[in-house]
Amino acid sequence: MIPNMMIDSGIGGNNNVIFRGIGSSMFTGKNPVVLYVDGVPFDQVSHYGADLVNIERVEVLRGPQGTL
């Protein structure tokens, strides 16, 4: 478990990743929380429909990470 993190099933089967109350916006499709899967960024809500089962590891990085 990661403190203050929640993954919620959103509208239309899209998952919503929320950290400390900051999550995705269904209106803009942009997200301040970016999910990386095998080094590939998924920064839009529509991409979160991926199956999030059989996850070996979760890493949470603090601060701005826009240069990854």
N, C-alpha and C positions, 0 to 999 in steps of 0.2 A: 504494500500500500504506500501511496505517496500522499503526504499531508496536503490538504486543500486542493486535490485534483479529483475531478469527476469526469467520467465518460458516460454520456447520456444518449439514449436512442432518440434521435430527433425526428422531425417530420419526414415522411417518405423513406424511412430507413437510413437516413444520414445520421452518423454519429456526431455528437457535439462534445469536444474536449474543452473542459473548463478548468482554469487555475485561478483560485481566489476570486471567483465571481467573474473573471474575464474569459469570454468565450467567443464563439463565432456569431456572425450576423447573417441571418437568412435574407435580409433585405439587400445588403451590399454584396454578399458572397465572399467578402474578405474576412480574414481572421487574424487577430493579433497573436494567436497561438498557432504555431506551425508544427505539423506532425511530419517527422522524417521516417521513412521506411526504407531500410537498406541504402541510406544516403540520398534518397530522392525526396524533395520537399512536397508535401501535400498541404497547400496553404488556402485552399478553397473548400467551403462546406461540402460541395458536391463530391469531392474526392474522399470524404470521410466515410463513404458507404462501404469501404473496404472491410473485409472480414478481419476483426481484431481478436482472433482466437489463436491459441498456440504461440503466444508472445513469450520469447525467452528472456528479454531484457527491456527495461524502460529506463531511459536516461533523461533527467530533467536538468536543463542548463539555465543558470541564473543570468539575468541581465539581457541586453540586446545581443542577438545572435545573427544579425542580418548578413554577416560576412561569411557564414558557413557555406 
